């Protein structure tokens, strides 16, 4: 792990530790904690108790480092330093950040710009947390769109520069899923073969839980949050769901969700309510679910279909569409 400012790491680490709970139920070791503004779970079994304990402590430490290093909400994080240097100077980055930014570059290309980590100026305009909610003016929207565009960023090995003052990066569209994959990799490196990592409904699993042949993941019903419209049974796959049915506001009878289309700068309004994707890696599942949500049911389904090993279901206001083999994972067939 690359070093962070000690005070920031210590603060985040202590907050995460204070929220954590480790329990055992029928041989299944469950670690639960709050991080990255969501509920995180890491379940595993079939390894010695000492190994489980050390693994759980290392998970808390690594996630604390990840949040302290990459959150734009922490003033001295690497992302904040990059954003604060926009239009001014280059910022040095480490090898892991280079790899993460390379992955962002690949995903921007793969989704044809539907995924764009530089969309922060638009997210600030359409802030669903504002009380009361406000709509941006056309002038504000135009100014914000000028600051968006991953291809505008200048990069070289070990450094990055945002050329326009006011440009900024937010890894919210990829960070949590990337963290799932990294924690999953740490488990495998420790010899833990039966493991499920779930950070806010972004999940990756391998092996099986006690007494069951697959890990069973419930997919939340956007019409009735808190209940599931179906479940999927997975083994060595990732599952991610994107939707705007919880984080939203209504002005003059029109609904505005929190997912922004970086191509036109506005909240998605295509009838989609949630997209769930099964893929080999959580990062890919998350990118596909959000991008398909933005694209809408037809183009979104096409994007999922062209990704090897991916299956998905798109729930809209009046229909549900899914890939050909999605039903093979469903526990409600």
N, C-alpha and C positions, 0 to 999 in steps of 0.2 A: 504494500500500500504506500502511495506517495503521502508525504507528510502534509498535514493541515495545520492551521493555527491551533495551538494546544487548547486555548480557552473554548473555541468553537467546538472542537471534537469532544472535549470533556463534557461540555454542556449537553450536546446531542446524545452522547453515550450515556450520561447519567439519566437523561429523560427517558431514553429507550429502556434502560435497565429497570427503572422505576415502574414502567408500564408492563414489564414482562412477567409471564407466568409459565412455569414448566410443570407439567403433570404427566402421569402415566395412566393409561386406561386400556385394559386387556392387552398389555404388551406393547401398546402404541405410545411412543413418547411424543408429547405435544408441547411445542414452544409457541406462545402467543405474545405479541408485543405491538406497540404502536410506533410507526415510523413513516416518513414520507407522506404524512397526512392520511394514513390509511391503517387498517388492521392487517397485521402480517401473521402468517402461521407457517410453521415448519414442523412437519410430522415425519417420524421415521421409526424403524424398529429392526430387530435382528442383529444388533451389534452390542458389544459390552457397555455397561453402564458408564464407565469412566470415559469411554470414547464419546458417548452421547453427550455427557456433561461438557467436555472440552469443546465439542463441535458447537453446542448451543451457545456457549460463551463467545466463541469466535464469530458466530453468525451475528450476534448483537454488536460486537466490535466492528465487524466489517460493514454492516449496514449503517452504523453510526458514522464511520469514515465516509461512506458513499454519500450520505445525506449532507454531511458537513462540507464535503468537497464539491458537490455538484448542484446543490440547491440554489436557485437564484434568490431565495428569500433569506439567505444567510449572508450578511454584508461582506464578510471576508472570504467567502467561498471562491473557488477558481472561476466559476461561471460569473459571479458578481464582478470579479476583477477583470474578466474579459469584457463584460458589458460596460463597465465603467471606463474602459480604455477605448471604447468605440470612437472612431474618428481621430484618435490621438496617437496610439502606438501599438506595436505588436506585443503579444503576451506569450511567454514561454509555457509549453505544456509538456506533460510527461508521456511515456509510451502508452499507458492505458488510455489516456485521454485521446491520443492520436488514433488509437484503434476505435474508440467510441465515435469520434468524429468521422473516421473512414466509414463506419457502419451507417452513420447518418447520411453521408454522401451517397452510399449505395441505395439506401431506402428512398431518398429524394428522387433518385434516378428511376428506381423501380416503380414508384407510385406516380411518376411524371409530375412531381411537385405538389401532390395532394398532401403528403407529409412534408412539413417544413418547420424545422426547429427555430427559425427566426421570426415566427409569427407573434412573438410577445407583444409588440405594439398594438396588434389587433386584439389580443386577449385583454389588454388593459382597457381598451375602449369598450368592449362588450363584457364588462365585469358583472357576472350574475350575482355577486355578493353585494353590490351597491344598494344602499337603502336611502331613498327609493331608487329603483333601477332607472337608468337614463339611456336614451338612444343617442349615439354619436351623430354629429352633423356630417353632411357630405364632405365638407372641407376637412374635418378631422379624419374621416375615413380615408380620403385621398392622401393626406399627409402620412398616415400610418402605413398605408400600402407601399409608399415610396421607401419605407425602411425595412420591408420584408423581401426576402429572396435569398435562399441558401447559396445560390450561385454567385451572389455578390461578395461573399466572404472570401478573403485571401488567406491561403494556408501554405505553409511549408513544413517540412518535417520538424516537429518540436516547437511549432509556434503558430499562432492564429492572429488575424487582424480583422476587425469589423470596420470597413472603410468609411461608413457614414455615422456621424454623431447621432445617437438615439437608437441605432441598431442594437439588438440584444438577442441572446440565445436562451431558450427554455427547453430543457430536456424532458419535460413532463410527458411528451408523447412517446418516449422511448426508454427513459431512465428506469422506471419501476420494472418494466419487463426485462431490461438488461440486468438489473439487480437480481431478479428471479433466476435468470440463467447462470449468473455468477455464483450465487449461493448454492444452486443445484450442482454446479461444477465442484465447489468446495466439498460437498457431501460425497460425491463420487471419488474425489481425491483421497478422502478419508476411508474409503472402502465401504461406505454406506450405500447399499444397493436398493433398499426399499425406502423411498423418500418422496414427500410431497411438499413443494414450496408454493405458498399462496400469498401474494401481496395484493390485497384489494381486488380479488377476483381475477387476477392474472396468475395463472397456475402452470407449474410444470411438475410432472410426476414420473417416477420409474419404479419398477418392481410392483409390489402389492401390499396392501395393509393386512394386518392379521385377520384370518378367517374369510378373506374375500380375494377373488382373483384379479380384481381391477380396483383402481381408485375411482370413486364415484363423485362427480362434480355436478352440483345443481346449477342450472342456468336461470337467473332471475327473470320473472315475468314483468315486463315494463308496464303492463296495465295494472298489475297488482304487486308492487314492490314488497319484498319480504317472502313471497311465495315463488315457486319455480314452475316454469311452463314445461320443462323437461329436465332430464339429467343425462350426462354422458359418462361412459365408462372408459377410462384411458389407462394405458401402460406404456411408458416411454414416449409420451406426447405432452404438448403444452396446450392450454386453453385460455383464451382471452376474450373478454366481452367489453364492448363499447356501447354507450347509450347516453341520451340526454334527458331521460325521463325524471331524474332526480334534481340535477343542477340546471335550473331554468327559471325564467320569469315571464310574466304576461303583461303587455302594455296595449291598451286599446283593443283588447280581445285577440291580439296576436301573440303567439308563443315564440319565445326566443331561448334556444338551448345554449349550452356552454361550448359545444364543439363548433369551431370556426373553420370555414372553407378558405384557405389562404389564397385561393385563386381569385376570389371576388371580395374577400375581406368581411363576409357576413356570416352569421350563424346558419348552420345547415337547416334547410326547411324543405326536405324532399319526401316527407312522410315516414322516414325510417325512425324507429324507436330504439332498437338495439341490434347489434351484430355480434354473434359468437363465432369464433374461429378455433379450430383444432389444427395445430401445426407441429412440426418437429421441434421448434424452439419457441420460447415465450416471446422473444423480441419480434420474431416474424409474425406470430399470432397476434400480438398487439398492434403492430403496424398494419396488418391486413384488416383487423376488425375496425380500427378507426378510419382507415382510408376507404374501406367499403361503405362505412356509414356515410362518409362525405360524398362518395360517388353516387350513392343510391342503389336500389335493388338490382337493376340490370347490369350497369357497369361494375358495381361492387362485386357481384357474383362472378363476373368474368375475371376480375383481378384475383379473387381467391382461387379460381379454377386453374389459372396458369402457374400457380405456385406449387411446385412438387410436394406432395405429402400433405397438402392443406385441404380441409373441408370446412364448410361454414353454413350458418343459417342467418338470414336477415329477416327480422320482424318489423313489419310496417303497420300503419294504421289499419289497413284493410286486407292485408295479405301476409303470407310467409313464403319466402323462397329459400331454397337450400341447394347445396351441391349434391351431386348424384349419390355419393356414398356417406353423407352425413348421418343418415338414418342408421348406419351400421354401428355407430357409437352410442346411439340413444338408448336410454334405459326405459323409455316409454314408447315402444314400437307398436 
